[in-house]
Amino acid sequence: MKKRFTILLFLFPFLAFPQTIVTLEQCQQWAIQQSSANVQKELNAQLLKVKLDDAASHMFPSLEINGRVSYQSQVPQLPIAIEGVDILARDHYGVYLDFQQVLYAGNKLQYGRNYERMMNKSEIDRLNLSINELKERIISIYLNLLILDKQILLLSSVENTINEQLAQLRKLLESGVVYGNTVAHLELEALKIEQQKGELASTKESLIASLSIITAKDLHGATFEVPEVPNIQRNNKSSRLEFSIFEYGKKGLDYQRKFYLANSLPNFTFFASGGYGRPSFNFFSNKFDWSYIVGIKFNVPVIAWVETVGVGNIINLQKKILESQERDFEKSNQVAIEEKWNEIQKIENLIVLDKQITEKYKSITETSKIQLLNGIITAYDFIKQQNDELQSLINQEVHLMQLLKAKFEFLALKGEL
């Protein structure tokens, strides 16, 4: 059966907030919804569409209306006059409709679009990394809230015990059985506990305010549940988003290299042009006339391969650097996972001992209560014993929260948060 306890947060003065049960998962979801990274993910989806269209822009057909009016100093002339053949006019006029459509451009469209897709996926994963960091921050604030509240509850319990002892000692003081300084010591301790509770409550209020800002929810007056302890397994498998980012980066460089290499491949373009003017394609006529031309043109870069090979070498070196960075990250990630696992084992061992220590202190404290009333020990001795038990209880609760936090951090290191 899972262990749960809840904490009740203080209400704002003069305001009444309905109590609601809030979970860690809810806080994370609210924070993610309000984060800029979540908005950027939606914008990146739109940006990808624009970039894919832009990458295909060189494949879009072009249609232009071109016109000209000109006068030239000389025109072609035949060496001899021929009947029926006019001397060409020196003033020329024309309006033409020109159309071009790229048929093949060395697969640059495919490579350019795949490159943009890889870069977009990489950016999305970077934004998801920011979201994971936000989730870890929420976990830290949430668990610190639980620790603070548990400390306040423990202090309240000790305060009740001291007040009970004070009530009995005051009666004994009236009967002259105990001295006044014994009561004074306990009253002073009660004031110190009240002071500590005030400090903890102020710190807790600050954390609640921070959590409310991050989640854009008013969490004052809410009841927070302790999350279930995550189920973790010891293995070296890691699915951190950084590995995806490295992979997308390498694939993107491959497509970028292919894109540049495509510049040295042949290009084929369909073209058509038609219009009305003088002269037409019949240069021996001075009449205005319609004319058109259609065809396919191609160009084969001859020297461009020198440039593309150089760019390809640069990209290959960039890919090797990226692979080296990936290996370094994998090593550091594995080291961090192993260290966190050892930390979890250490905390679990501490918790086992905490329970035994706490039980011993409880037994001793119960005995001290009777000894104080019988005058066997002083108020100072009782307070010290009470504080020792309190500290053991606080240590146990802190270790429980540390274990929760460490297990969440373990999941984060493995990319399973």
VOGU-3710 file (C-alpha; in Angstrom, 3 decimals, decimal comma):
1> mkkrftillf> 0,000/0,000/0,000  1,485/3,304/-1,029  2,319/5,751/1,710  0,672/9,136/1,392  0,452/12,167/3,567  -0,830/15,630/2,702  0,146/19,119/3,701  -2,198/22,022/4,221  -0,838/25,384/3,067  -1,583/28,625/4,877
11> lfpflafpqt> -4,374/30,832/3,602  -3,842/34,444/2,564  -5,140/36,869/5,196  -8,750/37,913/4,745  -9,236/35,613/1,764  -10,818/32,183/1,709  -9,663/29,732/-0,925  -11,420/26,448/-1,586  -9,286/23,479/-0,678  -8,172/21,414/-3,635
21> ivtleqcqqw> -5,911/18,401/-3,833  -2,901/19,113/-6,025  -0,451/16,544/-7,327  3,095/16,888/-8,602  1,983/15,831/-12,080  -0,644/18,579/-12,169  1,889/21,232/-11,189  4,208/20,037/-13,936  1,438/20,085/-16,540  0,332/23,592/-15,552
31> aiqqssanvq> 3,909/24,862/-15,665  4,501/23,317/-19,095  1,313/24,885/-20,467  2,531/28,314/-19,350  6,144/27,873/-20,484  7,565/29,699/-23,468  9,093/26,427/-24,670  5,608/24,987/-25,157  4,615/28,027/-27,236  7,843/27,801/-29,234
41> kelnaqllkv> 7,089/24,172/-30,106  3,857/25,232/-31,763  5,622/28,078/-33,587  8,349/25,696/-34,752  5,738/23,508/-36,421  4,591/26,549/-38,385  8,186/27,588/-39,062  8,987/24,153/-40,501  6,179/24,495/-43,037  7,557/27,869/-44,152
51> klddaashmf> 11,097/26,510/-44,420  9,967/23,472/-46,420  8,198/25,772/-48,852  11,283/27,975/-49,053  13,519/24,954/-49,704  11,289/24,105/-52,675  11,160/27,669/-53,998  13,799/26,990/-56,685  11,491/24,292/-58,091  8,504/26,594/-58,419
61> psleingrvs> 7,676/27,702/-61,974  8,336/31,300/-62,941  6,117/33,359/-65,203  7,098/36,872/-66,252  5,853/39,555/-68,620  8,780/41,330/-70,279  8,627/44,201/-72,692  11,106/46,324/-74,618  11,300/49,443/-76,713  14,657/50,138/-78,371
71> yqsqvpqlpi> 16,437/51,952/-81,186  19,744/50,769/-82,576  22,309/52,514/-84,716  22,700/49,700/-87,178  20,735/46,707/-88,404  21,787/43,643/-90,395  21,715/44,241/-94,153  22,099/41,985/-97,146  25,066/42,804/-99,412  22,684/43,067/-102,344
81> aiegvdilar> 19,137/44,324/-102,691  16,508/41,625/-103,136  13,033/42,379/-104,333  10,403/41,948/-101,644  12,918/42,125/-98,793  12,655/45,343/-96,827  15,481/47,084/-95,045  15,121/46,249/-91,323  13,736/48,961/-89,085  15,989/50,364/-86,392
91> dhygvyldfq> 13,178/50,809/-83,858  12,132/47,607/-82,113  9,076/46,847/-79,958  7,931/43,723/-78,133  5,915/42,273/-75,246  6,617/38,682/-74,247  5,379/36,121/-71,728  8,289/34,003/-70,415  7,788/30,723/-68,523  10,391/28,456/-66,840
101> qvlyagnklq> 10,038/25,241/-64,890  12,957/23,396/-63,273  12,721/19,703/-64,126  15,750/18,400/-62,254  18,152/20,179/-59,925  20,351/17,410/-58,570  17,866/16,323/-55,833  18,477/19,601/-53,976  14,768/19,798/-53,154  14,787/16,438/-51,345
111> ygrnyermmn> 18,059/17,090/-49,505  17,118/20,652/-48,546  13,761/19,615/-47,140  15,215/16,653/-45,213  17,857/18,972/-43,754  15,165/21,377/-42,527  13,198/18,468/-41,018  16,260/17,254/-39,102  17,022/20,748/-37,807  13,398/21,199/-36,743
121> kseidrlnls> 13,362/17,884/-34,854  16,612/18,870/-33,166  15,128/22,210/-32,102  11,985/20,506/-30,786  14,150/18,197/-28,662  16,073/21,214/-27,344  12,778/22,761/-26,307  11,764/19,460/-24,685  15,036/19,605/-22,749  13,980/23,001/-21,415
131> inelkeriis> 10,624/21,504/-20,453  12,369/18,645/-18,617  14,485/21,183/-16,725  11,267/22,971/-15,781  9,792/19,680/-14,542  12,892/19,086/-12,402  12,544/22,581/-10,939  8,909/21,892/-10,066  9,946/18,641/-8,370  12,529/20,486/-6,281
141> iylnllildk> 10,079/23,190/-5,140  7,297/20,656/-4,530  9,427/18,341/-2,366  10,939/21,257/-0,448  7,384/22,330/0,361  6,622/18,871/1,720  9,796/18,877/3,831  9,008/22,299/5,299  5,462/21,330/6,177  6,576/18,097/7,799
151> qilllssven> 9,061/20,049/9,885  6,273/22,392/10,979  4,073/19,425/11,919  6,894/17,859/13,920  7,578/21,149/15,712  3,866/21,428/16,504  3,927/17,937/17,976  6,914/18,810/20,177  5,211/22,063/21,115  2,136/20,136/22,286
161> tineqlaqlr> 4,320/17,827/24,357  6,092/20,766/25,987  2,779/22,477/26,709  1,499/19,301/28,342  4,633/19,124/30,466  4,301/22,821/31,331  0,737/22,345/32,497  1,823/19,600/34,891  4,951/21,442/36,054  3,009/24,613/36,816
171> kllesgvvyg> 0,784/22,606/39,140  3,874/21,138/40,785  5,339/24,665/41,015  2,273/25,847/42,912  2,754/22,923/45,296  6,440/23,805/45,704  7,596/20,481/44,303  9,700/21,974/41,452  11,658/25,182/41,049  10,535/28,097/38,911
181> ntvahlelea> 13,545/27,912/36,592  12,366/24,483/35,442  9,132/26,006/34,180  11,006/28,989/32,736  13,284/26,700/30,697  10,314/24,967/29,127  8,522/28,269/28,450  11,645/29,556/26,710  11,804/26,400/24,606  8,149/26,826/23,631
191> lkieqqkgel> 8,917/30,379/22,447  11,877/29,124/20,399  9,700/26,495/18,736  7,098/29,139/17,913  9,846/31,253/16,358  11,139/28,322/14,273  7,624/27,567/13,048  7,246/31,182/11,964  10,487/31,089/9,995  9,530/27,823/8,296
201> astkeslias> 6,039/29,134/7,502  7,543/32,234/5,890  9,885/30,130/3,743  7,011/27,840/2,770  4,866/30,814/1,798  7,660/32,003/-0,487  7,870/28,594/-2,191  4,082/28,515/-2,648  4,225/31,949/-4,277  6,976/30,763/-6,637
211> lsiitakdlh> 5,025/27,641/-7,560  1,883/29,727/-8,131  3,760/32,031/-10,510  5,322/29,178/-12,492  2,038/27,271/-12,815  -0,165/30,379/-13,204  -2,463/28,842/-10,568  -3,380/30,187/-7,146  -2,105/27,357/-4,957  -2,669/29,031/-1,600
221> gatfevpevp> -5,021/26,916/0,440  -4,337/23,808/-1,639  -3,560/20,376/-0,249  -0,460/18,782/-1,734  -0,077/15,033/-2,086  3,206/13,260/-1,687  3,995/11,619/-5,045  4,471/7,903/-5,310  8,033/6,694/-5,111  9,130/6,066/-8,722
231> niqrnnkssr> 9,964/2,512/-9,683  13,534/2,498/-10,992  15,778/-0,194/-12,400  19,524/-0,316/-12,525  20,753/-0,538/-16,103  22,952/1,487/-18,412  20,224/2,217/-20,943  19,685/5,934/-21,432  17,218/7,673/-23,719  18,265/11,249/-22,997
241> lefsifeygk> 17,073/13,792/-25,546  20,666/14,840/-26,146  21,253/11,588/-28,013  18,383/12,421/-30,384  19,791/15,918/-30,849  23,192/14,476/-31,760  21,567/12,008/-34,162  19,466/14,665/-35,873  22,532/16,872/-36,087  24,535/14,158/-37,845
251> kgldyqrkfy> 21,708/13,357/-40,248  21,266/17,051/-40,938  24,964/17,374/-41,824  24,655/14,388/-44,182  21,773/16,044/-46,012  23,621/19,354/-46,046  26,666/17,687/-47,633  24,473/16,008/-50,256  22,786/19,343/-50,956  26,098/21,034/-51,714
261> lanslpnftf> 27,333/18,082/-53,756  24,141/18,346/-55,832  25,428/21,706/-57,095  27,871/19,801/-59,326  25,109/17,711/-60,942  23,340/18,592/-64,217  20,256/20,834/-64,123  17,390/20,585/-66,603  14,839/23,361/-67,133  11,816/23,586/-69,406
271> fasggygrps> 11,255/27,042/-70,892  8,700/28,734/-73,145  8,461/32,285/-74,410  5,887/33,939/-76,630  4,762/37,434/-77,486  4,011/40,142/-80,011  6,426/42,659/-81,455  8,778/43,803/-84,206  10,909/42,151/-85,305  9,623/38,650/-84,688
281> fnffsnkfdw> 11,819/35,621/-85,199  11,673/36,470/-88,915  14,361/39,148/-89,054  13,650/39,944/-92,675  10,183/41,277/-91,885  9,402/44,753/-90,571  5,853/43,741/-89,651  4,539/43,287/-86,130  3,846/39,608/-85,587  3,306/36,855/-83,002
291> syivgikfnv> 6,173/34,493/-82,157  7,006/31,812/-79,615  9,757/29,378/-78,636  9,744/26,303/-76,360  12,487/23,932/-75,324  14,595/22,325/-72,607  17,901/23,711/-71,492  20,496/22,166/-69,258  23,738/23,130/-67,643  26,497/20,914/-66,305
301> pviawvetvg> 28,869/22,573/-63,821  32,435/21,746/-64,761  34,515/23,591/-62,167  31,945/23,748/-59,330  33,037/20,364/-57,988  36,142/21,994/-56,467  33,959/24,168/-54,238  31,488/21,405/-53,377  34,248/18,960/-52,442  35,715/21,570/-50,092
311> vgniinlqkk> 32,341/22,144/-48,444  31,863/18,373/-48,178  35,189/18,033/-46,341  34,191/20,775/-43,900  30,885/19,065/-43,169  32,617/15,696/-42,651  34,889/17,309/-40,051  31,880/18,903/-38,344  30,243/15,480/-38,184  33,346/13,946/-36,561
321> ilesqerdfe> 33,347/16,730/-33,961  29,672/16,040/-33,255  30,362/12,319/-32,867  33,177/13,096/-30,421  30,868/15,328/-28,374  28,269/12,551/-28,347  30,792/10,033/-26,969  31,851/12,479/-24,250  28,236/13,122/-23,265  27,494/9,380/-23,161
331> ksnqvaieek> 30,418/8,787/-20,795  29,463/11,647/-18,475  25,828/10,521/-18,523  26,770/6,968/-17,559  28,976/8,261/-14,742  26,149/10,468/-13,455  23,680/7,550/-13,572  26,055/5,333/-11,597  26,714/8,048/-9,013  22,999/8,730/-8,591
341> wneiqkienl> 22,292/5,011/-8,127  24,916/4,842/-5,373  23,379/7,931/-3,767  19,957/6,235/-3,772  21,408/3,140/-2,104  23,067/5,299/0,548  19,839/7,173/1,342  17,834/3,930/1,565  20,346/2,590/4,083  20,083/5,833/6,067
351> ivldkqitek> 16,297/5,539/6,169  16,514/2,009/7,602  18,758/3,313/10,391  16,587/6,436/10,826  13,609/4,279/11,782  15,630/2,400/14,379  17,147/5,595/15,809  13,752/7,323/15,972  12,191/4,422/17,880  15,029/4,525/20,414
361> yksitetski> 14,666/8,270/20,908  10,902/7,943/21,383  11,419/5,369/24,101  14,024/7,538/25,848  11,819/10,642/25,605  8,857/8,860/27,185  11,102/7,925/30,092  12,420/11,499/30,303  8,903/12,887/30,696  8,419/10,835/33,876
371> qllngiitay> 11,932/11,675/35,125  11,326/15,411/34,645  8,099/15,340/36,656  9,848/13,375/39,400  12,790/15,771/39,460  15,307/13,129/38,427  16,503/15,197/35,417  16,528/18,931/34,797  14,444/20,831/32,264  17,626/21,376/30,260
381> dfikqqndel> 18,177/17,600/30,048  14,576/17,048/28,979  14,766/19,747/26,301  17,981/18,276/24,947  16,411/14,834/24,795  13,285/16,265/23,155  15,404/18,080/20,557  17,382/14,925/19,818  14,168/13,052/19,091  12,884/15,936/16,978
391> qslinqevhl> 16,092/16,034/14,956  15,925/12,276/14,362  12,342/12,632/13,082  13,322/15,542/10,835  16,286/13,573/9,510  14,014/10,673/8,666  11,534/12,860/6,781  14,312/14,764/4,995  15,886/11,495/3,908  12,515/10,278/2,606
401> mqllkakfef> 12,172/13,428/0,487  15,806/13,149/-0,597  15,104/9,610/-1,737  12,117/10,784/-3,765  14,157/13,573/-5,309  17,103/11,293/-6,058  14,857/8,777/-7,806  13,292/11,512/-9,935  16,786/12,765/-10,764  17,776/9,201/-11,671
411> lalkgel> 14,864/9,029/-14,111  15,862/12,431/-15,511  19,432/11,260/-16,107  18,060/8,273/-18,048  15,643/10,423/-20,021  12,576/8,787/-18,445  11,238/11,703/-16,405
//
